[in-house]
């Protein structure tokens, strides 16, 4: 219930990071309660990654980070990131009791004023069980395109039968050759580059980058978290996806991870088949990728399982 006016402002700094994270948990768990799903726990992994993402967004996309306040308290927020040819709404949440008052719509408008143009691919990932939000996004030109399947998979040790000379992994470092290889793979798979995000992922202490190399040429990459989240992952060819996933899950197992989590586009059949054949199970979550127009080769890609970036 709103008593008084609602004001909108850009994020001011670290003091807003924890506030918006707590707001996210309250809004997300209200939805999960209403859809009879397990609550999101405030784990160290979730909080650490959420605050790191907010710092990243504030540093590089501060004009796309907005808060709504009523009576001096944050009641909603939105975060958008803009890369050349690609705009993504990373988060839009409003507290229960303040919904259906136009706050989400206004936050969306503020976020859309940042870095979005008619030729830019505009995307958002939304809960499949959110018809009101999905209708709001559709009215702003972003339509349901792909289901995103959330999978939990037990980790396993290295496959000693790997053929000699096959594609092999090597650690990725934040150096110029690695960043150039990541840009090249992203351009081929997604149709845009996001070097600033790769630098963020590479420098996270809880995460490692694996480059898949064939004939001395990087053909794919995967980020693997010590908390079990794997992604984003991308390969130039779907024939490399099983090897990339195999090495990623093996790395996780070697670092004490028992279960790995993935977010897989519904049409990425090679990835889905590989994970399901190795004991993967569908999570209760089901999200949808909405976009202003089709883009990329999403059968060559897995999304991040740890943060709100694409």
Residue pairs with C-beta under 8 A, 6 or more apart in sequence:
1 97
1 98
2 70
2 98
2 101
3 70
3 71
4 70
4 71
5 70
6 68
6 69
6 70
6 75
6 98
6 101
6 103
6 106
7 68
7 69
7 70
8 66
8 67
8 68
8 69
8 106
8 107
8 110
9 66
9 67
9 69
10 62
10 63
10 65
10 66
10 67
11 17
11 20
11 54
11 58
11 62
11 65
11 66
11 67
11 77
13 58
14 55
16 54
16 58
16 65
16 67
16 74
16 77
17 50
17 51
17 54
17 55
17 58
18 51
19 67
19 74
20 54
20 67
20 74
20 77
20 79
20 91
20 93
21 47
21 50
21 51
21 54
23 74
23 75
23 76
23 77
23 93
23 95
24 50
24 77
24 91
24 93
25 40
25 42
26 95
26 96
27 93
27 94
27 95
27 96
28 40
28 93
29 39
29 40
30 96
31 127
31 129
31 130
32 38
32 39
32 40
33 39
35 129
37 284
37 285
38 284
40 46
45 206
45 225
45 227
45 229
45 306
48 206
49 204
49 206
49 225
49 227
49 306
49 307
50 307
52 200
52 204
52 307
53 90
53 307
53 308
53 309
54 65
54 79
56 197
56 200
56 309
57 64
57 65
57 79
57 81
57 90
58 65
60 81
60 196
61 79
61 80
61 81
61 82
61 114
61 115
63 114
63 115
64 78
64 79
64 80
64 81
64 82
64 111
64 114
64 115
65 77
65 78
65 79
65 80
66 77
66 78
66 79
66 107
66 110
66 111
67 74
67 76
67 77
68 74
68 75
68 76
68 77
68 94
68 98
68 103
68 106
68 107
69 75
70 98
75 94
75 95
75 98
75 103
76 92
76 93
76 94
76 95
76 98
76 103
76 104
76 107
77 91
77 92
77 93
77 107
78 89
78 91
78 92
78 93
78 104
78 107
78 108
78 110
78 111
79 89
79 90
79 91
79 92
79 111
79 308
80 87
80 88
80 89
80 90
80 111
80 112
80 114
80 115
80 116
81 87
81 88
81 90
81 115
81 197
81 309
81 310
82 88
82 114
82 115
82 116
82 120
83 192
83 193
83 194
83 196
83 197
84 192
84 193
85 119
85 120
85 121
85 191
85 192
86 120
86 121
86 123
86 190
86 191
86 192
86 194
86 295
86 310
87 115
87 116
87 120
87 121
87 122
87 123
88 122
88 123
88 124
88 309
88 310
89 108
89 111
89 122
89 123
89 124
89 137
89 142
90 308
90 309
90 310
91 308
92 104
92 107
92 108
92 111
92 124
92 133
94 103
94 104
94 107
100 132
104 133
104 136
105 136
108 136
108 137
108 140
112 122
112 140
116 122
120 292
121 191
121 192
121 291
121 292
121 293
121 295
122 141
122 142
122 291
122 292
123 142
123 289
123 290
123 291
123 292
123 310
124 137
124 142
124 289
124 290
125 148
125 287
125 288
125 289
125 290
125 303
125 310
126 133
126 134
126 137
126 287
126 288
126 290
127 133
127 285
127 286
127 287
127 288
128 147
128 286
128 287
128 288
129 286
134 144
134 288
134 290
137 143
137 290
138 144
138 290
141 292
142 290
142 291
142 292
143 290
143 291
143 292
144 288
144 289
144 290
145 288
145 289
145 290
145 291
145 294
146 265
146 266
146 267
146 288
146 289
146 298
147 265
147 266
147 286
147 287
147 288
147 289
148 263
148 264
148 265
148 266
148 286
148 287
148 288
148 289
148 303
149 263
149 264
149 265
149 266
149 272
149 282
149 286
150 261
150 262
150 263
150 264
150 282
150 283
150 284
150 285
150 286
150 287
150 305
151 261
151 262
151 263
151 264
151 272
151 275
151 276
151 280
151 281
151 282
151 283
152 259
152 260
152 261
152 280
152 281
152 283
153 249
153 259
153 260
153 261
153 262
153 275
153 278
153 279
153 280
153 281
154 258
154 259
154 260
154 278
154 279
155 249
155 250
155 252
155 253
155 257
155 258
155 259
155 260
156 249
156 250
156 253
156 278
157 250
157 253
157 254
158 250
158 254
159 246
159 250
162 243
162 246
166 214
166 243
167 212
167 213
167 214
167 219
167 220
167 240
167 243
167 244
168 212
168 213
168 214
168 247
169 210
169 211
169 212
169 213
169 244
169 247
169 251
170 210
170 211
170 213
171 208
171 209
171 210
171 211
172 178
172 182
172 202
172 208
172 209
172 210
172 211
172 221
173 202
173 209
174 199
174 202
174 203
178 202
178 209
178 211
179 195
179 198
179 199
181 211
181 218
181 221
182 195
182 198
182 218
182 221
183 193
183 195
183 198
184 218
185 218
185 219
185 220
185 221
185 234
185 235
185 236
186 192
186 193
186 194
186 234
187 193
188 236
188 297
189 234
189 235
189 236
189 296
189 297
189 300
189 301
190 234
190 295
190 296
190 297
190 301
191 295
191 296
192 295
194 310
197 309
200 309
201 207
201 209
201 223
201 232
201 304
201 309
202 209
204 225
206 225
206 226
206 227
207 223
207 224
207 225
207 226
207 306
208 223
208 224
208 251
209 221
209 222
209 223
210 221
210 222
210 223
210 224
210 244
210 247
210 248
210 251
211 218
211 220
211 221
212 218
212 219
212 220
212 221
212 222
212 235
212 240
212 243
212 244
212 247
213 219
214 240
219 235
219 236
219 237
219 240
220 233
220 234
220 235
220 236
220 240
220 241
220 244
221 232
221 233
221 234
221 244
222 230
222 231
222 232
222 233
222 244
222 245
222 247
222 248
222 302
223 230
223 231
223 232
223 233
223 304
224 230
224 248
224 251
224 252
225 305
225 306
226 255
226 256
226 257
227 257
227 306
228 252
228 257
228 258
228 259
228 260
228 261
228 305
229 260
229 261
229 304
229 305
229 306
230 245
230 248
230 249
230 252
230 260
230 261
230 262
230 302
230 305
231 262
231 263
231 302
231 303
231 304
231 305
231 306
232 301
232 302
232 303
232 304
232 309
232 310
233 241
233 244
233 245
233 248
233 301
233 302
234 300
234 301
234 302
235 241
235 244
235 300
236 300
237 300
238 270
238 299
238 300
241 268
241 270
241 271
241 274
241 300
242 270
242 274
245 271
245 274
245 275
246 274
248 260
249 260
249 278
252 260
261 283
261 305
262 271
262 275
262 280
262 302
262 305
263 287
263 302
263 303
263 304
263 305
264 271
264 272
264 275
264 302
264 303
265 289
265 298
265 299
265 301
265 302
265 303
266 272
267 298
267 299
268 298
268 299
268 300
268 301
268 302
269 299
270 299
271 302
289 298
303 310
304 310
